[in-house]
Amino acid sequence: MIIQFPTPYPDELLYSIVARYHIRSGNIFWKHTLEDLFGRRTISASVSLPAGIGSLIQHLPNNTTLNEQMLIEKHTMYPFYTAFLPSEKAQSIYDSMVSDDGKKIYVQSGIMASSIPQNKYLKYCSACSEEDIEMYGEMYWHRIHQLPGNLICTKHELWLEDSDVLITHSNKHAFILPATSNCDLNRERKIAENSLIQLKNIVLQAEHLLSRKYQNQSFSHFTQFYRYHLIEKGYASFKGRVKQKAVYDAFYNLYSEELLNTLCIEPRATQWIANFSRKHRKSFHPYYHLLMLNFLDLNVNVAFEATSFKNTPFGLPNWPCLNVVCPNYKKAVIQAVSIRSCEKTKLPIGRFSCKHCGFTYTRKGRDQNEEDRFRYTRIMNFGFIWKKELRVLLEEKLSYREIARRLYVDPNTVIKYTNADVNESKSTEILSVKNADSTVHHRKIWLQLQQDNPNLSKTELRNKKPSTYAYLYRNDKEWLGNNSPKLRKGNSENDRVDWDKRDQEILDRVKMATWELKNWNEKPKRITVKGIGDAIGERALLEQHLDKMSKTKAFINQVWESEQEFRLRRVEGVIQDMRKTDEGVKSWKVLRKANIKAEYNTEVSSYIGQFEDRM
């Protein structure tokens, strides 16, 4: 246990705090400092997401107020890189940072696979550094300045400068403090006014991610969130079909190539924008989220609100009845709306029906304000109360114009429904006698059919007399239902699979197969559902019924390897073999023996570097 440890400055990187301890301790060699703080000499000097924080806390003085959570959330880049990850992934990264084994941190966080590269040098703001010297008597590395890209200091509106300190240093254990010898404080580059607003807003939103603890949400949450707001902004249909070209054109009309280059994002890239509006199956770099949020005129706080993102082009229930003669006129009594899309305009069309009076109307186009709830595009059915009121007014011998005024319709509508009512009455009188005779006739046939075939079901009877059944179904449905054989429930044997028992049996076989795949002496094999299924001869079972075997599914989810993790396992296996034979380890040798494709050399080389001291 050490006697003293520097008090962290505001927004100071843990890397910087350790560097200040090294200076104050008087240690000559970095490994002595690592032994003081972590109890081991193999800790690497990681800038963004360091490991070994649990050991560091154990070696601090007894009366310290520092703990793992404080150091991770306030003095590393953890809040930035994990804000948009599911809680289980964020927790896994947190646990790795607390532990001494941080090999998978950069893989889990998505940094290694991201197309946005990490900075090569630690960065600083000359104005901030001068203020630090004046206030604290020394400089330190600010966390916000180490975001990837060529960014600005929002406080002084200056471009950040590269120091002479490499992030991946030749000495993996060196924590180097900023000083006038490696940071030129005479550099002060003002940002142009036309680039300031957008870039400053992006950096400020990134500061929010670093300074606040958000509740992590699932990938499905962000899928629903972005789809909801794309619909709200008119970039998708109300059913969620995204207008990709419209999004693409508007996005690159808003953001200049200069801004995107500043964030190290390839201008005119289309794939990530398309993937962003689809189902989120993997994490996206926080910059993509910040750009999309800004594009949709949203701030970062909104993205983490636990809300139900249900698009309602006509607002939330209930909706008013717009029948002027209904007792519930303009009262919110309609509880449901059916929505379809206009074939020509693709605008949503809502159909509203009042169950109290039968009045049905449609409204086309999204509601823009509260008053839109009281308008309709077309009346589909006036309902029985309206028609009854029409007959009453006709009996009073009022003019068509006066009736139209009272019913809030056009005089031609009154004439139309008056004539329709008269014609309907005549036809009803003529048909009523014929229908009565036909109904009696078909009822007799149906009852006689059941008498002659007492063991037949309703469906079997229907097949014998389809015309009789069809007539009764259309004209006398209630009677048909009351005078037909009751539904027979079959006594099927319960021959279902005992999935709990099978789950345990398959789990044991899966565990054995996984162990064999990981310890395969020949060419390494990736751990996948297909690979495990082939190994145990139950591929179809795992691919089609894995959801019914909860224990097996949980185990496979735990051991399943992404392509990146498989590459890293191959590399680690090669390194272990080289160490066993005392063979000199060179990066190019590892890449060749692990059969790593050239496109992944950069990704894997940074991982190989973590083993340099142990090699």
Buried (B, 14 or more C-beta within 10 A) or exposed (E): EBEEBBEBBEBBBBBBBBBBBBBEBEBEEBBBBBBBBBBEBBBBBBBBBBBBBBBBBEBBEEEEEBEBEEBBBBBBBBBBBBBBBBEEBBEBBBEBBBBBEBEBBBBBBBBBBBEBEBBEBBBBBBBBBBBBBEEEEBBBBBBBBBBBBBBBBBEBBBBBBBBEBBBBBEEBBBBBBBBEEBBBBEBBEEBEEEBBEBBBBBBBBBBBBBBEEBEBBEBEBBBBBBBBBBBBBEBBBBEBBBBBEBBBEBBBEEBBEEBBEBBBBEEEEBEBBEBBBEEBEEBBBBBBBBBBBBBBEBEBEEBBEEEEBEBBBBBEEBBBBBBBBBEBBEBEBBEEBEBEBEEEEEBBBBBBBBEBBBBBBBBBBBBEEEEEBEEBEEBEBBBEBBBEBBEEBBEEEBEBEEBBEBBEBEBEBBEEBBEEEEEEEEEEEEEEEEBEEBBEEBBEBBEEBBEEEEEBBBEEBBEEBEEBBEBBEEEBEEBBEEEBBEEEEEEEEEEEEEBEEBBEBBBEBBBEBBEEBBEEEEEBBBBBBEBBBBBBEBBEBBEEBBEBBEEBBEBBEEBBBBEBBBBBBBBBBBBEEBEEEEEEBEBEBBBEBBEBEEEBBEBBBBBBBBBEBEB
